[in-house]
Amino acid sequence: MISVIARAPTAEEIEQAALVAKTAFNSPQIDPWHRAYNWLAEYNGLECIVVVEANDQIVSSLLCTPGQAVFGDDLVPISAIGGVATLPGYRRCGYGELMMREAVRALGRNAIHASVLWPSFYDYYRRFGWEIGCELRKYTLTSDFARELAGPKGVRPARKSDIPAISELVNRFARRHTCVSVRDDTWWRGVEATHGLVFDGIDNVRESRGPWVHESGGQVDAFAFCSIEAGREPEQLMVRELVADTPHARLAVLSRFAGEESPKVISFTAPSDDDFVQGLDNPRAIMVEVEAGFQFRVIDPLPALELRSADPDLSGTLGFDIEDPVLGQSSFDIEIDGGRIVRSDKRSEKRLAMTIQTFSQLYCGYTSAKVASKHGKIATDSRKPLDLATRLLYRATPFRSFLELG
């Protein structure tokens, strides 16, 4: 009989876990995986890595990168799941499922109340409670068009000394949305280890491995990171993150990315309510697509709700009955009063029944309770709990850029 267990690795198994990821993803080099695994183990602990051991061999591995995400005025502990890998010869044996279920339980044990990931297959991760958390507006434009949007004056490679200003810029942007990671020292170390960012780089889009900033009046008012997508025809420059305080700063960055050394096509993503097209004189010169973004999961609904603030004018009680494919059925009640959400020991008559996938979408603001009910995703006896839940949670647009881990 095969002995199989999902667990955290030992320090001696880190290299083997990284090798599993390198092999599973057919990566040309193991160094990026070594950097990611060693950084996570050193700064966050071995419990942030999950492996599957089958007959004394590590055959599956994944990373749970912890951090904090912004939900308007609130901060919520969150973990980005990434590098979900199984060796080719051990696939379709249930090891990936075993590993994902252990990841959910491990996050719960460590009081990480939410999780995000960038999926290859939405249906697969939905089986473990994750669900689509946002829609992205994807813009595709030619470099010739982008070059004429604005002059590239003020755009330069970012320096290490720019990190505090960049963090402040992105954190301001984050407060208008949900699910954006707090940009602190730990986040930067993780992204540098995972993406190999190089600050103080050269002023050449094609050769640079670092981020870029736009500076106006001595202040950083835009930040961007791009990469060239190999194997595409025509060759394409993908802007993995672009945050700007002003429309002009965003246009200036795009103009710089459209330099003579750049590919002929540029693409970038923005939140679903972005107004980039409205500012263009010729909006039909670019292609606009709406596509699914990250997947999101609340691990433990009650403590996750208690971390969220509420409108001070909002009050009432609300009951939830939630079905979770990993953790089973849970029922709890909350009271909303004085701008806070707290557990209630009294059973509320105003109840909402749903899956953890639907609850997760409510929590991050992807949909409202009213809309989810219209589509048959919530069971309730009256409209009152739908109105209350909508006012409680549906307040900001969820978004994560492709620079985010997961």
C-alpha positions as CSV (number, residue, x, y, z in Angstrom):
1,M,0.0,0.0,0.0
2,I,1.3,3.5,-0.9
3,S,1.9,5.7,2.2
4,V,0.7,9.3,1.3
5,I,0.6,12.4,3.5
6,A,0.2,16.1,3.0
7,R,2.3,18.2,5.4
8,A,4.8,21.0,5.8
9,P,8.3,20.1,4.5
10,T,11.4,19.9,6.7
11,A,14.3,22.3,6.0
12,E,16.2,19.6,4.3
13,E,13.3,19.0,1.9
14,I,13.0,22.6,0.6
15,E,15.3,21.9,-2.4
16,Q,13.4,18.8,-3.3
17,A,10.1,20.8,-3.2
18,A,11.5,23.4,-5.4
19,L,12.7,20.8,-7.9
20,V,9.1,19.4,-8.0
21,A,7.9,22.8,-9.1
22,K,10.7,23.3,-11.6
23,T,9.9,19.8,-13.2
24,A,6.2,20.2,-13.1
25,F,6.2,23.6,-14.8
26,N,8.9,22.6,-17.2
27,S,10.9,25.6,-16.2
28,P,14.3,26.1,-17.9
29,Q,16.0,27.0,-14.6
30,I,15.5,26.0,-11.0
31,D,17.0,29.3,-9.6
32,P,13.6,31.2,-9.5
33,W,12.0,28.3,-7.6
34,H,14.9,28.1,-5.2
35,R,14.7,31.8,-4.5
36,A,10.9,31.6,-3.9
37,Y,11.0,28.5,-1.6
38,N,14.0,29.6,0.4
39,W,12.7,33.1,0.9
40,L,9.3,31.8,2.1
41,A,10.9,29.3,4.4
42,E,13.3,31.9,5.9
43,Y,10.9,34.8,6.4
44,N,7.6,33.1,7.0
45,G,8.3,29.6,8.1
46,L,8.0,26.1,6.8
47,E,4.3,25.9,7.6
48,C,3.8,28.2,4.6
49,I,4.8,25.4,2.3
50,V,2.7,22.3,1.7
51,V,4.1,19.1,0.1
52,V,2.7,15.6,-0.5
53,E,5.0,12.7,0.4
54,A,4.3,9.4,-1.3
55,N,6.4,6.4,-0.3
56,D,9.1,8.6,1.1
57,Q,9.3,10.9,-2.0
58,I,8.1,14.5,-2.3
59,V,5.8,14.4,-5.4
60,S,3.7,17.6,-5.0
61,S,4.4,21.1,-3.6
62,L,2.8,24.5,-3.3
63,L,3.5,27.9,-1.7
64,C,1.2,29.8,0.7
65,T,2.7,33.3,0.7
66,P,1.2,35.3,3.6
67,G,0.6,39.0,3.7
68,Q,-2.1,41.6,4.3
69,A,-4.7,42.8,1.7
70,V,-6.6,46.1,1.7
71,F,-10.4,46.0,1.8
72,G,-11.2,49.7,1.8
73,D,-10.3,51.0,5.2
74,D,-9.6,47.5,6.6
75,L,-6.7,45.1,6.5
76,V,-7.3,41.3,6.2
77,P,-4.6,38.6,6.6
78,I,-4.4,36.9,3.2
79,S,-2.3,34.2,1.6
80,A,-1.4,33.9,-2.1
81,I,-1.4,30.3,-3.2
82,G,1.1,29.6,-6.0
83,G,3.3,27.0,-7.6
84,V,0.8,24.2,-7.3
85,A,2.8,21.4,-8.8
86,T,2.8,17.6,-9.0
87,L,5.5,15.5,-10.8
88,P,4.2,14.2,-14.2
89,G,4.4,10.6,-13.2
90,Y,2.2,11.2,-10.1
91,R,-0.7,13.2,-11.6
92,R,-4.3,12.0,-11.5
93,C,-3.7,10.2,-8.3
94,G,-5.5,12.7,-6.0
95,Y,-2.3,14.2,-4.6
96,G,-3.1,17.7,-5.8
97,E,-6.5,17.5,-4.1
98,L,-4.9,16.2,-0.9
99,M,-2.5,19.1,-1.0
100,M,-5.1,21.8,-1.6
101,R,-7.3,20.6,1.2
102,E,-4.3,20.6,3.6
103,A,-3.5,24.1,2.4
104,V,-7.0,25.3,3.5
105,R,-6.6,23.7,6.9
106,A,-3.1,25.0,7.3
107,L,-4.3,28.6,6.6
108,G,-7.0,28.2,9.1
109,R,-4.6,27.0,11.8
110,N,-2.5,30.1,11.2
111,A,-5.4,32.6,11.4
112,I,-5.1,33.5,7.7
113,H,-8.7,34.3,6.9
114,A,-8.6,34.7,3.1
115,S,-6.6,33.4,0.1
116,V,-6.1,34.3,-3.5
117,L,-4.6,32.5,-6.5
118,W,-4.0,32.9,-10.2
119,P,-5.7,29.8,-11.7
120,S,-4.8,27.8,-14.8
121,F,-8.2,26.0,-14.4
122,Y,-11.0,27.8,-12.6
123,D,-13.1,24.6,-12.2
124,Y,-10.3,22.8,-10.4
125,Y,-9.8,25.3,-7.6
126,R,-13.5,25.9,-7.3
127,R,-13.7,22.4,-5.9
128,F,-11.8,23.5,-2.9
129,G,-13.7,26.7,-2.2
130,W,-12.0,29.3,-4.4
131,E,-14.1,31.3,-6.8
132,I,-13.6,34.1,-9.3
133,G,-12.9,37.3,-7.4
134,C,-12.7,40.0,-10.0
135,E,-13.1,40.9,-13.6
136,L,-10.3,42.7,-15.4
137,R,-10.4,45.3,-18.2
138,K,-7.6,44.3,-20.6
139,Y,-6.4,47.0,-23.0
140,T,-4.4,46.2,-26.1
141,L,-2.9,48.9,-28.2
142,T,-0.1,49.4,-30.8
143,S,3.1,51.0,-29.8
144,D,2.6,53.5,-32.6
145,F,-0.7,54.6,-31.0
146,A,0.7,54.6,-27.4
147,R,3.7,56.6,-28.4
148,E,1.4,59.5,-29.4
149,L,-0.6,59.5,-26.2
150,A,1.9,61.7,-24.3
151,G,5.6,62.4,-24.1
152,P,7.7,60.0,-22.0
153,K,9.2,62.9,-20.1
154,G,9.6,62.1,-16.4
155,V,9.6,58.2,-16.8
156,R,12.7,56.5,-15.6
157,P,13.8,53.1,-14.2
158,A,12.9,52.9,-10.5
159,R,15.6,53.1,-7.9
160,K,15.7,51.2,-4.6
161,S,15.3,54.5,-2.8
162,D,11.9,54.9,-4.6
163,I,10.3,52.0,-2.8
164,P,8.7,54.0,0.0
165,A,7.1,56.4,-2.5
166,I,6.0,53.5,-4.7
167,S,4.5,51.8,-1.7
168,E,2.6,54.9,-0.6
169,L,1.3,55.3,-4.2
170,V,0.0,51.8,-4.5
171,N,-1.4,51.7,-1.0
172,R,-3.4,54.9,-1.8
173,F,-4.8,53.1,-4.9
174,A,-5.5,50.0,-2.8
175,R,-7.9,51.9,-0.5
176,R,-10.3,52.3,-3.4
177,H,-10.4,48.6,-4.0
178,T,-10.4,45.2,-2.3
179,C,-7.7,42.5,-2.4
180,V,-4.7,44.6,-3.3
181,S,-1.7,43.5,-1.2
182,V,-0.2,46.0,1.3
183,R,3.1,47.1,-0.1
184,D,5.5,46.7,2.9
185,D,9.1,45.5,3.2
186,T,8.0,41.8,3.3
187,W,5.9,42.1,0.2
188,W,8.8,43.7,-1.7
189,R,11.2,41.0,-0.6
190,G,8.8,38.3,-1.8
191,V,8.2,39.9,-5.2
192,E,12.0,40.4,-5.7
193,A,12.6,36.8,-4.8
194,T,9.8,35.5,-7.0
195,H,9.9,37.8,-10.0
196,G,13.6,38.7,-9.8
197,L,13.0,42.4,-9.9
198,V,16.2,44.5,-10.3
199,F,16.1,48.1,-9.2
200,D,18.5,50.8,-10.5
201,G,18.3,49.2,-13.9
202,I,19.1,50.4,-17.4
203,D,16.9,52.8,-19.3
204,N,15.9,50.2,-21.9
205,V,12.5,48.5,-21.9
206,R,13.7,45.4,-23.7
207,E,16.7,44.7,-21.5
208,S,15.4,46.0,-18.1
209,R,14.3,43.6,-15.4
210,G,13.2,46.3,-13.1
211,P,10.2,48.5,-12.4
212,W,9.6,52.0,-13.7
213,V,8.3,55.2,-12.2
214,H,7.0,58.6,-13.5
215,E,8.1,61.6,-11.5
216,S,6.4,65.0,-11.5
217,G,7.5,67.9,-9.4
218,G,9.9,65.7,-7.6
219,Q,7.1,63.2,-6.6
220,V,6.6,59.7,-7.8
221,D,3.0,59.6,-9.3
222,A,3.1,56.4,-11.4
223,F,4.6,53.0,-11.0
224,A,4.8,50.2,-13.6
225,F,6.5,46.8,-14.2
226,C,6.5,45.2,-17.6
227,S,7.8,42.1,-19.3
228,I,8.0,40.9,-22.9
229,E,5.9,37.9,-23.7
230,A,8.0,35.4,-25.6
231,G,6.5,33.3,-28.3
232,R,3.7,35.7,-29.2
233,E,3.1,36.8,-32.8
234,P,3.3,39.7,-32.9
235,E,5.7,40.2,-30.0
236,Q,3.9,41.8,-27.1
237,L,4.9,43.9,-24.1
238,M,2.7,43.0,-21.1
239,V,2.4,45.6,-18.4
240,R,2.1,43.5,-15.3
241,E,1.2,46.4,-13.0
242,L,0.4,50.1,-13.7
243,V,-0.7,52.4,-11.0
244,A,-0.9,56.2,-11.5
245,D,-2.2,59.1,-9.6
246,T,-3.2,61.0,-12.7
247,P,-4.3,60.1,-16.3
248,H,-1.2,62.0,-17.7
249,A,1.2,59.9,-15.6
250,R,-0.3,56.7,-16.9
251,L,-0.2,57.9,-20.5
252,A,3.5,59.0,-20.1
253,V,4.4,55.5,-18.8
254,L,2.6,53.9,-21.8
255,S,4.4,56.3,-24.2
256,R,7.8,55.3,-22.7
257,F,7.0,51.6,-23.0
258,A,6.2,52.3,-26.7
259,G,9.8,53.4,-27.4
260,E,11.7,52.3,-30.5
261,E,13.2,49.3,-28.7
262,S,9.8,48.0,-27.7
263,P,7.5,45.4,-29.2
264,K,4.8,46.6,-31.6
265,V,1.9,45.7,-29.2
266,I,1.3,46.7,-25.6
267,S,-1.3,45.3,-23.2
268,F,-2.2,46.2,-19.6
269,T,-5.0,45.4,-17.2
270,A,-7.0,47.6,-14.9
271,P,-10.0,47.2,-12.6
272,S,-13.4,46.5,-14.2
273,D,-14.6,50.1,-13.5
274,D,-11.5,51.7,-15.0
275,D,-12.1,54.8,-17.2
276,F,-9.0,54.7,-19.5
277,V,-11.1,54.6,-22.7
278,Q,-13.2,57.6,-21.7
279,G,-10.1,59.8,-21.8
280,L,-9.0,58.9,-25.3
281,D,-9.8,60.9,-28.4
282,N,-9.9,57.7,-30.5
283,P,-11.0,54.9,-28.2
284,R,-11.6,52.6,-31.2
285,A,-7.9,52.5,-31.8
286,I,-7.5,50.1,-28.9
287,M,-9.0,46.7,-28.1
288,V,-10.9,46.4,-24.8
289,E,-11.7,43.0,-23.3
290,V,-13.2,41.9,-20.1
291,E,-11.7,38.7,-18.7
292,A,-11.8,36.7,-15.5
293,G,-9.1,37.7,-12.9
294,F,-7.9,36.0,-9.8
295,Q,-9.8,33.5,-7.6
296,F,-10.6,34.3,-4.0
297,R,-11.5,32.2,-0.9
298,V,-12.5,33.1,2.6
299,I,-11.0,30.5,4.9
300,D,-12.9,31.2,8.1
301,P,-16.0,33.5,7.5
302,L,-16.8,34.7,11.0
303,P,-13.3,36.1,12.0
304,A,-13.0,37.4,8.4
305,L,-16.2,39.4,8.9
306,E,-15.1,40.7,12.3
307,L,-12.1,42.3,10.6
308,R,-14.3,44.4,8.4
309,S,-15.7,47.8,9.4
310,A,-19.3,48.7,8.6
311,D,-21.2,51.9,7.8
312,P,-21.7,53.6,11.2
313,D,-25.4,54.1,10.3
314,L,-25.9,50.4,9.5
315,S,-27.3,48.2,12.3
316,G,-29.0,44.8,12.6
317,T,-28.4,41.1,12.9
318,L,-27.7,38.6,10.2
319,G,-27.3,34.8,10.1
320,F,-25.2,32.8,7.7
321,D,-25.4,29.1,6.8
322,I,-22.4,28.2,4.7
323,E,-21.4,25.0,3.0
324,D,-17.7,24.5,2.5
325,P,-16.3,21.6,0.4
326,V,-13.3,21.3,2.6
327,L,-14.4,22.4,6.1
328,G,-18.0,21.3,6.0
329,Q,-21.1,23.2,7.2
330,S,-20.9,26.2,9.4
331,S,-23.7,28.4,10.9
332,F,-23.1,31.7,12.8
333,D,-24.8,35.0,13.5
334,I,-23.4,38.5,13.5
335,E,-24.5,41.9,14.9
336,I,-23.7,45.1,13.1
337,D,-23.5,48.2,15.4
338,G,-21.3,51.3,15.7
339,G,-19.3,50.6,12.6
340,R,-18.2,47.1,13.7
341,I,-19.2,43.5,13.0
342,V,-19.3,41.1,16.0
343,R,-20.5,37.6,16.7
344,S,-23.9,37.3,18.1
345,D,-25.1,34.5,20.4
346,K,-28.7,35.1,19.4
347,R,-30.0,33.3,16.3
348,S,-31.2,35.8,13.8
349,E,-34.4,35.2,11.8
350,K,-32.8,37.1,8.9
351,R,-30.6,34.3,7.4
352,L,-28.7,33.7,4.2
353,A,-27.7,30.2,3.0
354,M,-24.9,29.8,0.4
355,T,-21.7,28.0,-0.5
356,I,-18.3,29.3,0.6
357,Q,-17.7,30.2,-3.0
358,T,-20.6,32.6,-3.0
359,F,-19.8,34.0,0.4
360,S,-16.2,34.7,-0.8
361,Q,-17.6,36.7,-3.8
362,L,-19.7,38.7,-1.5
363,Y,-16.8,39.3,0.9
364,C,-14.4,40.7,-1.8
365,G,-17.1,42.7,-3.5
366,Y,-17.2,40.8,-6.8
367,T,-21.0,40.6,-6.5
368,S,-23.7,41.7,-4.2
369,A,-26.1,39.6,-2.1
370,K,-29.0,40.8,-4.3
371,V,-27.4,39.8,-7.5
372,A,-26.2,36.5,-6.2
373,S,-29.8,35.7,-5.0
374,K,-31.2,36.6,-8.4
375,H,-28.9,34.0,-9.9
376,G,-30.0,31.4,-7.4
377,K,-26.8,31.3,-5.4
378,I,-28.4,32.4,-2.1
379,A,-31.4,30.9,-0.3
380,T,-33.4,33.2,2.0
381,D,-36.9,33.8,3.1
382,S,-37.0,37.5,2.6
383,R,-35.3,40.5,1.0
384,K,-34.3,42.1,4.3
385,P,-31.1,40.0,4.8
386,L,-30.2,40.6,1.2
387,D,-30.5,44.3,1.6
388,L,-28.4,44.2,4.8
389,A,-25.7,42.0,3.4
390,T,-25.4,44.2,0.2
391,R,-25.0,47.4,2.2
392,L,-22.5,45.6,4.5
393,L,-20.1,44.2,1.9
394,Y,-20.7,45.5,-1.6
395,R,-18.6,48.7,-1.4
396,A,-15.5,48.6,-3.5
397,T,-14.2,47.0,-6.7
398,P,-11.8,44.0,-6.3
399,F,-8.6,44.0,-8.2
400,R,-5.1,42.4,-8.2
401,S,-2.5,43.0,-10.9
402,F,-0.3,40.3,-12.4
403,L,2.6,41.5,-10.3
404,E,0.8,40.1,-7.3
405,L,1.9,36.7,-6.1
406,G,-0.3,33.6,-6.4
